[in-house]
Amino acid sequence: MMNTTDFKQKFYLNRELSWLSFNDRVLEEATDPNNPLLEKLKFVAITSSNLDEFFMIRVAGLRHQKENGVTRKDIAGMTPEQQLQHISESAQHLVAKQYMYLKKILNALELEGLYFVKPRDLTKGQLEWLRDYFEREIFPVVTPMAVDSSHPFPFLASKSLNLAMLLEKIERTGDDDNDIDVKTAIVPVPSVLSRIIALPEDKERKGCHDFVLLEDVIRHFAQQLFMGYDLLEAHAFRITRDADLYIDEEDAKDLVVEVERQLKKRQKGEAVRVEFERGTSRFMQRFITQSLNLVKNDLYEIDGPIDTTMYFRFCGIPGYDKLRYPEAHPYTPWSMIQSHEKDIFSMIREKDMLVHLPYESFDESVVNFVMSAATDPDVLAIKQTLYRVSSRSPIIWALEKAAQNGKQVTVLMEVKARFDEENNIHMARRLEKAGAHVIYGLVGLKTHSKCTLIIRREKDGIRRYVHVATGNYNASTAKLYTDLGIFTCSDTFGADASAFFNLLSGYSDPPVWDSFLVAPINLRERCVALIDREIQHVKNGENGHIIAKMNSLLDSRMVDKLYEASQAGVKIELIVRGICVLIPGIPGVSDNITVRSLVGRFLEHSRVFWFNNGGREELYIGSADWMPRNLNDRVELMIPVKDTDCMHRIKNMVLKELEDNQKAHIMQSNGTWVKMIASENKVCAQEYFQKLAEQRGEQEKMTLKQKFEPYVPVK
């Protein structure tokens, strides 16, 4: 196997540029003719949201490396400084394209009667209404801030929108010459007010719905904020700051207190990017950039409204359903429909159950599972790992109820889950108050696994019910992310789950697992062994075949192993939504590897690993991507799918995604991506799964109707 530095640099992509390619694929959905207009606008907003996090975490980290003199090259042979340069070039191109698409979408919205207008374009009646609105709602909240020798450049929160003002005051001296006094000021655009303001319908513009942006209103009436000054310039700008938490876990006496302390610093991190509205003077750009200790590469000139995440809420505007996807409802899971039992524990005893989110209901399956346990007098204990939970989580409510009912409740709440730290700490304290035992994560590791164990006393003794999933116990994302989960009461899974939770909560040494594959203990080694087994099958004259679906493929050792398998003749089909540093189709290196990425209505989040094993197929699901952090620095969980029906359904799911020719992007041998949109024999996997769930839901209705329809005798 080749593993030299030269090899790596030639046949590996840079992680950060690969991520930007992913965000570019997201943006391309804004041009997909299959997507309704407001959905296209939403993809523009998602692109901005993704970029914000990218700069706050990834770019901030590279800046720290550069400032600390780090010159170590990454897998693609680039130093931190080189990466920052390439990121700037790629991100500038991406942002320019984003705003080009945005203009086209806004123009198309005007044909539907939705207009974003400037105050100068309003009718007399609209302008009068807006003046009154400004004086009542906006003026009392706005705080203009002078910037001069007495007023240093103010601290501006990350992602806050601001107006940079250049003001002129002319002092009349009585002579022919006047003293000109030029001042600079900053006006933060209040985040507590709606950024998009709907104007009342005007009789001069019947049938039109007009909207104006908050910053444009403040700019239009700025004279009232600076009496006695002439306004020379007023342009919007926005700062993005380092938002990563730097936690010294070894020396922290209390991990939760340390996380809370670092959270207070998040908004005050160093600036890593500044976005200026196009037209901002060079003087003002230089003044702000230097005040933030940034350089030219950190500056982004925006040809349109800064921060398109404001359109998220607008996309839900009432009365325009035709411009959105048809509403998608999660249906009763097929596994539950097939079962004749009403009690979820009876269903699981009958056979293993598979749930495919978001097409099937999270509430009817996972929430029902935990809530039933909370009130079932035969349930003795509930143990669960939580990584991200919604702010109004029914899971938290159920666990509270269980603890109050006297059940033994143990929860590992990961307080280091990025951007969910505060919410998770709040939820953990709620659980403690209810009487649950809470473990606030593990030192040096994030617990990213998704597992629930319920212990129940039954007639034939104690029985353990287990749920393992690829996605979080989050009721909100369960409607937006595609994930898989399996319910089982298998004795081997139950024993492994007990050992797993003992490992998390105590000082237990890792056991010999029967079914569980746990990172950082044995997950990597097992995955390597599974690939090696496919290589051996090829050497024995059999077919070697691997299909792997994940969010990101970044770990160099796993990529090396896939290259080795390809060179041995193993056929490898990868479905990688986001980062992928592996390059397929390189002669003599990755001829037998294909890589596709699915970007659609729902965020592809499930992880599935399918090995042919000489015809004795093995299939696994889990929480881990093939990234160093998942395999080395997190507690992850992967399980084999042993139930024949569950395995069959997952295989069909993966095969349908490999057929997709509407939302699939295919990676080329030069590392670029090409989107497939077929005009005939169309296959859109996400639409197929939604229709399948609908059909099964209709079957259930018909079955119930037949079951409860009164008998009418034939005359």
Summary of the structure (lengths in Angstrom):
residues: 715
radius of gyration: 28.5
end to end distance: 80.5
largest distance: 112.2
contacts: 2375
relative contact order: 0.09
helix: 42%
strand: 23%
